[in-house]
Amino acid sequence: MSATEVHAEEWSAQDVSIGDVVSALNRLRSESAAETEGPDLRTSVMTHLAWVPPEWQEAAVETLAGLGDRHPSRGVLLFPDESAADGIDAKVSVLAFPLSHQRRHIAAEVIELHLRGRTTDAPASIIMPLLVTGLPVFLRWRGRPPFGEPTVEQLVDVCDRLIVDSGEWPDVPAAYRDLPFDRTACSDIAWRRTEPWRRVMAGLWPEIAEVGELKVAGPIAEASLLAGWLRSRLGHDVELVCEETAKLDSVAIEREPCDPPHELLSGSDLLSAELDEFGRDPVYEAAAQAAVA
């Protein structure tokens, strides 16, 4: 097996119980380990949950595949379908990422649960038996979380970090008021996309200290967070002029354009960076809160 090959053991079934899923996972792990010299290295550092409405399914699976062996974890993808008949369909995969020059591998686990009908109302009770004991729980919510509704509240209660992409939301910056900073650590991939530009802007210190206007050609989420970041760091209002474009193309301080950064990260790279964070980000929290101003 070459360093680029990935071996997978898989099981799938319809109308299952969570006990069936746990049994299948244990069996697949044993089968995967039998092909190596010694046990596989289960180096999970977290349980990675993802709530994936139908319109985000393809993007979510592609992003997860792009993570490869960077974050060996137990991934649990939840695909809700409230309109279907009650039940759970499942697919379990144990992925084997080989170690160089060894007949051993790092094992990662992916559990896909299609929640149908009323099973979408109680996701926390469904996923509790699947969490890796003693490890943090990261929750990636695709699209706009309906904060305040039971589904979101249940999963926020069991996660240690909520990862969103406010670029997927139709109501920013006002929506930043709803982020549950008082209940869990929060990450925003839109904020991560602004990082190269923030480094460029930080290099303009101290002249930037008196800035009164920021002009951004980019999505409203990234533009709002950049403006909120400046407001929170400088301690005074900064007017935002936003020309909405599909990606963050340019930033100008008092009409003077900033030199663009040269970094371009994939969706998997952006999510990977958020999965490296285990604490709260007070700078992001302040920027999101100030973005609403």
N, C-alpha and C positions, 0 to 999 in steps of 0.2 A: 504494500500500500504506500503510495507516494504521499509527500507532505501536503498535497493539495486535495487528496481524496477524503471523502467523508462517508463513513459507513452508517447506515441507519437500520434499526429494527423498528417495525411499526405494527400497530394494532388499531382497528377501528370497529365500531359497532353502533347500532341505533338503539334508542330507548334503553339506556343503561342507567345504573346507579353509580354513585361515586365510589362505592366499594368495588365495583367492577373495574373502574379506572385505576384505582390503587393496585389491585391485583395484577392488572395488565402491565402497569409500570414496573412493578417488582420483577415480573417474569421477563420482560424485555431487557431489563438491566442485567439479569443473570445470563441471558443468552448473549448479550453483547460482550460481557466479560469473558465468556468461555472462549472467545476467539483470540484472546491476548495472553501474553505471558504474565500471569499474576492479575490481580484485580484492576479494573479501570480506576482512574483517578477522578473521583467525583469532587471537583473543586468548586462547587456551587458557592457563590458569595451572596446570593439573594434569591428570593422568589420574585420573578418578573411577571406581574399581571398586566393584561391589556384588555380594555373594554373596547370592542370594535363593532360599531354599528355597520349595517350592510354596505353602505357607500364607501367605507374605509377599509374593507376586508383585503382587497388586493394590495393596497399600499402597505398595510400592516404586516402582511406575510412577507412582502418583499423586503421591508426594513428589517424584520427579524432575521431573515436569511442573510442579510448583509452584515449582521453582527458577527457571524462565524463563531470562532472560539475566543473572541475578545472578552466576553462576559459569560463564562460557564455558569449556567443558572438553571433553575427550574422555571421554564416559561409556561404561563397559563393564559391562553388566548380565549376570551369569552366573546362569542358571537351571538348577540341577542336577536330574537325574532318573536316579538310579542304577539303577532297575528297568527302564529302557527299553533297546532295542537300541542298540549302540554307534553313535555318530555325533554330528554337530554340525549344528543348524539355526540359521540366522542371519537377522537383520534389521538393516539399516544405514539410519540416517536422518541427513541433514544439515539442521539447523534454521537458518533465517535470521531473525534478529531485526533489523528495520530500524532504521537511525539516523534521527533526526528530520530532515526537510527534505533528505534525501539519497537518492539511488538506490544506496546501498551498505548493507551489513548486516554484523552480527557473526554469524559462523557457529559453531555448536556441533554436535558430532557425538555420536550415540548409537548404540552397537553392542549389540544383544541377542543373546546366544549361549545357545542351549538345549543344554546338555551332557548327552548321553545315555550311559548305561552306563559303560564304563571310561574315557571321556573326563573323567568327574568326578574321577578319581584324579590327574590331572596338570594342574591349572588354570594353574599358573605357566608351564609351557612353552607353553600355548595362548595366554595373554594377552601374553607377552613381545613379540611382533612388533607389538602394538597400543599399547604404551606410547609416550607422546610423549617423545622423547629430551630429556634435560636438565631435565625438569619433575618435581615431586614426584608421588608416587603415593599417593592416599588410598583406603583400603579400608573400605567400609561393609558390615558383616556383620549381616544380619538374623537375629534369633533368638539363641540361645545358641551361641557358637562351641565346638565340641568341641576345646578346646585340647589339644595333644599328638598329634592325628591328622594324617596327612600333608597333607590338603587345607588345613587351617588353617595349618600350619607353613610350607608352600610360599608361601602368599599373604602371610603376615606377613613372610617373608624379602624379598619384593619391594616391600612398601609402606613409605612413610615415616610414615604415620599410620593407625592402626586406629581406626575409629569404630564404637562399639557403642551399644546402648540396653539397659542392664541391667534396665530395666523390662520387657523381653521375656524375662527369665531366670527360671526357676522356683526357683533355689537361691541367691539372694542372702540375706544378705551373704557367705556362705562362698565364693561363686564369685569374689569379688574377689581371692582369693589367686592365681587362675590368670592374671590379666591380665599380659601380657608387657612390663612396664615396662622390663625390662632389654634389650629387643630393638628396640622401636619406640616412638614417641610414641603415646599412647592418649587417646581422647576418649570420653566417655559422655554421650549425650543426656539420660539421667536426671539427671546432674549439672547439665547446662545448665538443666533445668527447675527446679532449686532456686535458680538465681541470683537471681531477684527476692526470694525469702525470705531468702537470705543477706545481701542488702543491708539488708533490714529488721532482721535480727538484729544485723548489725554496727553499726547505729545505736543499739543498746542499750548500747554500751560506755560506761563501764567496768563498769557493774553486772553485765553478763553474765559477767564474768570468774570469778565464783564459782558459776556455775550447776552444779547437780548432776543435774537432770532435764530432759529434753526430751520433750514430748508432741506427737506428730504424728498428724494424720488425713490419711492419704495412702498411696500405694503403698509397699511395704517397701523398694524400691530407693532412692527419694528420701529416705525417713525415715532409712534406714541411713547414707546419704551425708551428710545434715545432722548426724547424731550424730557420724559420723567426723570431719567438718569441725571441729566444736566440740572434740572430744577432741584433735585434732592441733594446733589453734590455741591452746587453753587449757593444754594440757599435763597434764590430769588426766581421770579417767574421767567420762563423762556418761551417765547411765542413759537408755535410750530406751524410751518407752512409745508403741507404735504401734497405732493403730486403722486397719486397712487399708481404704482406700477407692479408688475408681477413679482419682481425681486428687488432687493435693495441695491440700487444702481449708483446713487450719488448722495453726498451730504455736503451742505454748504453752511458755513458759520458767517452770519452777517453778510450773506451773498457771496462770500469768498469760498470757492470749492476746496474741499479737502482732497488730498491725494488718496486715491482708492487703495484699499488693501488688496493683496493678490491671493488670498485664501478663498477656497470654495469647497465646502464640506457637503458630503452626501447626507441623505436622511439617516442612514445607519451611523455615520460618523457623529452627527448631531445627537442622536439618541445615546450613542456610546458615551459621549462626554457627560451627559446627564446621569448615566448609570455609574459614573465614577464619583459622583457627589453623594456624601452621606449625611451632611449637616444642612442647616438652614442657610440661606443666602440673604443676609440682611440688605446688601446693596440692591439685589433684584427686588426684594420686597418694598424697599423705599422707592425704587423707580416705578414699580407698578402702581403704588399708591399715588405718587406724584403725577403719573400719566393721566389720571382722571381729572386733575385740576384744570 
